[in-house]
Amino acid sequence: MMPLSIIPDPLALILSAAAFGQASLCTILLLSRAALAPHSRWLSLIFICLGGLASGPISAALFAPLYPVIMSVVLFALYALPVLFWLYTLSLTQAPESAPVTPHWTHAIAPLCGGLGLLSIITLPAEVRLAMFVSGDLDGTDHATAVALVLFILVISWTPVSAGYGIAVQRRLIRHRRLLRDNLSNTDGRDLFWLSGIILAIAAIWCSSIILLIVDNVWSGLHVPASLGPVMLLVLILVLSLRGLEQDNGLVAPAEPAHAPMPEQSPVEHLQKYKKSALSETDAARIAERLEQAMQDDRLYLDPNLSLTKLARHVRVASNHVSQTLNEALEETFFDYVNRWRIEAALPHIAEGKETVLTIALDVGFNTRSTFYTAFKRVTGMTPRAYRETAKKTPG
């Protein structure tokens, strides 16, 4: 093993302390809530593990004899984090009426592997642990050699384990966004793109770390700053705290009236019923006509919180039939269908040019300027400014 300096770089120590403090604060804020949502429980465990990762340089400076044990805790946290991110994502993207996420026993394998590393280090005598982790000297006994081999295998195995969970998280988030577009007309703050970004950033950071480690060993003159890891960890904790602390389940729609005229299915249920649906082409055409009439006459698209459930109740058609009509007959998701109506309503105002783009966007039912721009370009093929300039040049 490579020798390690027991006294960390001062900047790395400061950054690690900041990361540890931020992770601890977020954990306290979550656990102090009167009603802790299921996904927040997993998030609090994520912050605990991230705090554990930040404790390495701190233990090296303040608790040198415990440094090897702390590093084994870091290994355990590394193995627990991919599982916790998966369970956190699962809780954020499940149907709101579903039972809280209960981990399958297979998800315990990764943390148990990390625990194996922890136990193997604890079984070593204190002087052997210090020699192995501080000076890099390996005791010649079979016990020490076996522990070193176990740790090497665990470090190598973490990459495919974390990659597998990362891929699973991204696939779940893609599925989640499809459900949102089938059920909500505004997905701002619900699509969890920030979580996808965090997973991709972690993957990029890990790949970069491997490359830097290889380069550092091949070209010994190239120095990798000791503060690089703590900087990335602090940024990760800050982003997760800024977005995660206020994030709710994306599939929870605004409250519906208590006097709903018909029972409704959850997003997952009504999509699953497509296979059993006996909706004929004639029925689909009739539903499509009622949808067009509701949009044109009642201008339901002006409601920024319009959902599939609200639309289905308005036209008095089961939500799964409305969704099937939109996706199969009209070949549009609910999200695209409603926003197309909003853009068409905005076109005369954009061409006229008397109001700001943001004012027009809010007036026709959008919640943000960015969402309006994206939908406008998808429908018209150009930006609002380009459309306005084109309209000025077109006679009549």
FENCOR-V423135 format. One record per residue. N is the residue number from 1. RES is the residue in one small letter. SS is DSSP state (H for helix, E for strand, L for the rest). OMEGA is omega as a letter, one per 20 degrees, with the letter a starting at -180 (NA if undefined). D_LAST is the distance of its C-alpha to the last C-alpha in Angstrom with 1 decimal. Layout:
BEGIN
n & res & ss & omega & d_last
N & RES & SS & OMEGA & D_LAST
N & RES & SS & OMEGA & D_LAST
END
This chain:
BEGIN
n & res & ss & omega & d_last
1 & m & L & a & 78.2
2 & m & L & r & 76.8
3 & p & L & r & 78.5
4 & l & L & r & 76.5
5 & s & L & a & 76.9
6 & i & L & r & 77.9
7 & i & L & a & 76.4
8 & p & L & r & 72.6
9 & d & L & a & 70.5
10 & p & H & r & 70.0
11 & l & H & r & 66.3
12 & a & H & r & 66.2
13 & l & H & r & 68.5
14 & i & H & a & 66.2
15 & l & H & r & 63.1
16 & s & H & r & 65.0
17 & a & H & r & 66.2
18 & a & H & r & 62.7
19 & a & H & r & 61.5
20 & f & H & r & 64.5
21 & g & H & r & 63.9
22 & q & H & r & 60.2
23 & a & H & r & 61.0
24 & s & H & r & 63.8
25 & l & H & r & 61.6
26 & c & H & r & 59.0
27 & t & H & r & 61.7
28 & i & H & a & 63.2
29 & l & H & a & 59.8
30 & l & H & a & 59.2
31 & l & H & r & 62.7
32 & s & L & r & 62.8
33 & r & L & a & 59.9
34 & a & L & r & 61.1
35 & a & L & a & 59.3
36 & l & L & r & 58.9
37 & a & L & a & 56.3
38 & p & H & a & 57.6
39 & h & H & r & 55.3
40 & s & H & r & 56.5
41 & r & H & r & 60.1
42 & w & H & r & 59.2
43 & l & H & r & 57.3
44 & s & H & r & 60.4
45 & l & H & r & 62.5
46 & i & H & r & 60.1
47 & f & H & r & 60.5
48 & i & H & r & 64.3
49 & c & H & r & 64.3
50 & l & H & r & 62.1
51 & g & H & r & 64.5
52 & g & H & r & 67.3
53 & l & H & a & 65.7
54 & a & H & a & 65.6
55 & s & H & a & 69.2
56 & g & H & r & 70.6
57 & p & H & r & 70.7
58 & i & H & r & 71.8
59 & s & H & r & 74.7
60 & a & H & a & 75.7
61 & a & H & a & 76.0
62 & l & H & a & 77.5
63 & f & L & a & 79.2
64 & a & H & a & 80.4
65 & p & H & a & 82.8
66 & l & H & a & 80.1
67 & y & H & r & 77.6
68 & p & H & r & 78.4
69 & v & H & r & 78.0
70 & i & H & r & 74.7
71 & m & H & r & 73.4
72 & s & H & r & 74.4
73 & v & H & r & 72.3
74 & v & H & r & 69.4
75 & l & H & r & 69.9
76 & f & H & r & 69.9
77 & a & H & r & 66.7
78 & l & H & r & 65.0
79 & y & H & a & 65.9
80 & a & H & a & 64.8
81 & l & H & r & 61.4
82 & p & H & r & 59.7
83 & v & H & a & 61.0
84 & l & H & r & 59.9
85 & f & H & r & 56.3
86 & w & H & a & 56.2
87 & l & H & r & 57.5
88 & y & H & r & 55.1
89 & t & H & r & 52.1
90 & l & H & r & 53.5
91 & s & H & a & 53.8
92 & l & H & a & 50.3
93 & t & H & r & 48.7
94 & q & L & r & 50.9
95 & a & L & a & 49.9
96 & p & L & a & 50.7
97 & e & L & a & 53.2
98 & s & L & r & 55.2
99 & a & L & r & 58.6
100 & p & L & a & 58.9
101 & v & L & r & 59.1
102 & t & L & a & 62.7
103 & p & L & r & 63.4
104 & h & L & a & 64.9
105 & w & H & a & 68.3
106 & t & H & r & 67.0
107 & h & H & r & 65.0
108 & a & H & a & 68.3
109 & i & H & a & 69.3
110 & a & H & r & 67.4
111 & p & H & r & 68.8
112 & l & H & r & 72.2
113 & c & H & r & 72.0
114 & g & H & r & 71.3
115 & g & H & r & 74.2
116 & l & H & r & 76.4
117 & g & H & r & 75.8
118 & l & H & a & 76.6
119 & l & H & a & 79.8
120 & s & H & r & 80.9
121 & i & H & a & 80.7
122 & i & H & a & 82.5
123 & t & L & r & 85.4
124 & l & L & r & 86.1
125 & p & L & a & 88.6
126 & a & H & a & 87.1
127 & e & H & r & 88.5
128 & v & H & r & 87.1
129 & r & H & a & 83.7
130 & l & H & r & 83.7
131 & a & H & a & 85.0
132 & m & H & a & 82.3
133 & f & H & a & 79.3
134 & v & H & a & 80.4
135 & s & H & r & 82.5
136 & g & L & r & 81.3
137 & d & L & a & 84.8
138 & l & L & r & 85.3
139 & d & L & a & 88.6
140 & g & L & a & 90.4
141 & t & L & r & 91.1
142 & d & H & a & 89.6
143 & h & H & a & 88.0
144 & a & H & r & 86.0
145 & t & H & r & 85.1
146 & a & H & r & 83.8
147 & v & H & r & 81.7
148 & a & H & r & 80.2
149 & l & H & r & 79.4
150 & v & H & a & 77.8
151 & l & H & r & 75.6
152 & f & H & a & 74.6
153 & i & H & a & 73.6
154 & l & H & r & 71.6
155 & v & H & r & 69.7
156 & i & H & a & 68.8
157 & s & H & a & 67.9
158 & w & H & a & 65.5
159 & t & H & r & 62.8
160 & p & H & r & 62.4
161 & v & H & a & 62.9
162 & s & H & r & 60.1
163 & a & H & r & 57.9
164 & g & H & r & 58.3
165 & y & H & r & 57.4
166 & g & H & r & 54.4
167 & i & H & r & 53.0
168 & a & H & r & 53.7
169 & v & H & a & 51.8
170 & q & H & r & 48.7
171 & r & H & r & 48.7
172 & r & H & a & 49.1
173 & l & H & r & 46.2
174 & i & H & r & 43.9
175 & r & H & r & 44.9
176 & h & H & a & 44.4
177 & r & H & r & 40.7
178 & r & H & r & 40.2
179 & l & H & r & 41.7
180 & l & H & a & 39.5
181 & r & H & r & 36.3
182 & d & H & a & 37.6
183 & n & H & a & 38.4
184 & l & E & r & 36.4
185 & s & L & r & 32.7
186 & n & L & a & 33.7
187 & t & L & a & 36.4
188 & d & L & r & 36.6
189 & g & L & a & 40.3
190 & r & L & a & 41.4
191 & d & L & r & 40.7
192 & l & L & r & 43.7
193 & f & H & a & 42.3
194 & w & H & r & 44.6
195 & l & H & r & 47.6
196 & s & H & r & 46.5
197 & g & H & r & 46.3
198 & i & H & a & 49.8
199 & i & H & r & 51.3
200 & l & H & r & 49.7
201 & a & H & r & 50.9
202 & i & H & r & 54.4
203 & a & H & r & 54.4
204 & a & H & r & 53.3
205 & i & H & a & 55.9
206 & w & H & r & 58.6
207 & c & H & r & 57.8
208 & s & H & r & 57.8
209 & s & H & r & 61.1
210 & i & H & a & 62.7
211 & i & H & r & 61.5
212 & l & H & r & 62.8
213 & l & H & r & 66.1
214 & i & H & a & 66.6
215 & v & H & a & 65.7
216 & d & H & r & 68.0
217 & n & H & r & 70.9
218 & v & H & r & 70.4
219 & w & L & a & 69.8
220 & s & L & a & 72.1
221 & g & L & a & 71.1
222 & l & L & a & 67.6
223 & h & L & r & 67.6
224 & v & L & a & 65.2
225 & p & L & r & 64.8
226 & a & L & a & 66.5
227 & s & H & a & 63.8
228 & l & H & a & 61.1
229 & g & H & r & 61.8
230 & p & H & r & 62.0
231 & v & H & a & 58.7
232 & m & H & r & 56.9
233 & l & H & r & 58.7
234 & l & H & r & 57.8
235 & v & H & r & 54.1
236 & l & H & a & 54.2
237 & i & H & a & 55.9
238 & l & H & r & 53.5
239 & v & H & a & 50.4
240 & l & H & r & 52.0
241 & s & H & a & 53.0
242 & l & H & a & 49.6
243 & r & H & a & 47.8
244 & g & H & a & 50.7
245 & l & L & a & 52.1
246 & e & L & a & 49.0
247 & q & L & r & 47.9
248 & d & L & r & 48.1
249 & n & L & a & 48.0
250 & g & L & a & 44.4
251 & l & L & r & 44.6
252 & v & L & a & 45.5
253 & a & L & r & 42.5
254 & p & L & a & 42.1
255 & a & L & r & 44.7
256 & e & L & r & 44.0
257 & p & L & a & 45.1
258 & a & L & a & 48.8
259 & h & L & r & 48.2
260 & a & L & a & 46.3
261 & p & L & a & 46.5
262 & m & L & r & 47.3
263 & p & L & a & 49.0
264 & e & L & r & 46.9
265 & q & L & r & 47.8
266 & s & L & r & 47.6
267 & p & H & a & 45.1
268 & v & H & a & 47.8
269 & e & H & a & 49.2
270 & h & H & r & 46.0
271 & l & H & r & 45.2
272 & q & H & a & 48.8
273 & k & H & r & 48.5
274 & y & H & a & 46.0
275 & k & H & a & 49.0
276 & k & H & a & 50.5
277 & s & L & r & 47.4
278 & a & L & a & 47.5
279 & l & L & a & 43.8
280 & s & L & r & 42.9
281 & e & H & r & 39.6
282 & t & H & r & 39.3
283 & d & H & r & 39.9
284 & a & H & r & 37.4
285 & a & H & r & 34.7
286 & r & H & r & 35.6
287 & i & H & r & 35.5
288 & a & H & r & 32.2
289 & e & H & r & 30.7
290 & r & H & r & 32.3
291 & l & H & r & 30.9
292 & e & H & a & 27.4
293 & q & H & r & 28.0
294 & a & H & r & 29.5
295 & m & H & a & 26.7
296 & q & H & a & 24.0
297 & d & H & a & 26.0
298 & d & H & r & 28.3
299 & r & L & a & 26.1
300 & l & H & a & 29.3
301 & y & H & r & 27.5
302 & l & H & r & 27.3
303 & d & L & a & 31.1
304 & p & L & r & 31.8
305 & n & L & r & 35.2
306 & l & L & r & 34.1
307 & s & E & r & 36.6
308 & l & H & a & 37.4
309 & t & H & r & 40.2
310 & k & H & a & 38.0
311 & l & H & a & 35.5
312 & a & H & r & 38.4
313 & r & H & a & 40.0
314 & h & H & a & 36.9
315 & v & H & r & 36.5
316 & r & L & r & 40.3
317 & v & L & r & 40.7
318 & a & L & a & 43.1
319 & s & H & r & 41.5
320 & n & H & r & 42.9
321 & h & H & r & 41.2
322 & v & H & r & 37.8
323 & s & H & a & 38.3
324 & q & H & r & 39.4
325 & t & H & a & 36.4
326 & l & H & a & 34.0
327 & n & H & a & 35.9
328 & e & H & a & 36.9
329 & a & H & a & 34.5
330 & l & L & r & 31.2
331 & e & L & r & 32.5
332 & e & L & r & 31.5
333 & t & L & r & 33.6
334 & f & H & r & 33.2
335 & f & H & a & 32.0
336 & d & H & a & 29.2
337 & y & H & a & 28.3
338 & v & H & a & 28.0
339 & n & H & r & 26.2
340 & r & H & r & 23.6
341 & w & H & r & 22.8
342 & r & H & r & 22.8
343 & i & H & r & 20.4
344 & e & H & r & 17.9
345 & a & H & a & 18.4
346 & a & H & a & 17.9
347 & l & H & r & 14.6
348 & p & H & a & 12.4
349 & h & H & r & 15.0
350 & i & H & a & 15.1
351 & a & H & a & 11.5
352 & e & H & r & 12.0
353 & g & L & a & 15.2
354 & k & L & a & 17.3
355 & e & L & r & 20.1
356 & t & L & a & 22.3
357 & v & H & a & 22.2
358 & l & H & r & 25.6
359 & t & H & r & 24.7
360 & i & H & a & 21.8
361 & a & H & a & 24.2
362 & l & H & a & 27.0
363 & d & H & a & 24.9
364 & v & L & r & 23.9
365 & g & L & r & 27.5
366 & f & L & r & 28.3
367 & n & L & a & 31.5
368 & t & L & r & 30.9
369 & r & H & a & 28.3
370 & s & H & r & 29.8
371 & t & H & r & 29.5
372 & f & H & a & 25.8
373 & y & H & a & 25.2
374 & t & H & a & 27.3
375 & a & H & a & 25.5
376 & f & H & a & 22.0
377 & k & H & r & 23.0
378 & r & H & a & 24.7
379 & v & H & a & 21.8
380 & t & H & a & 19.0
381 & g & L & r & 21.2
382 & m & L & r & 20.1
383 & t & L & r & 20.9
384 & p & H & r & 18.8
385 & r & H & r & 18.5
386 & a & H & r & 17.4
387 & y & H & a & 14.7
388 & r & H & r & 13.5
389 & e & H & r & 13.7
390 & t & H & r & 11.9
391 & a & H & r & 8.9
392 & k & H & a & 9.1
393 & k & H & a & 9.3
394 & t & L & a & 6.5
395 & p & L & r & 3.8
396 & g & L & NA & 0.0
END
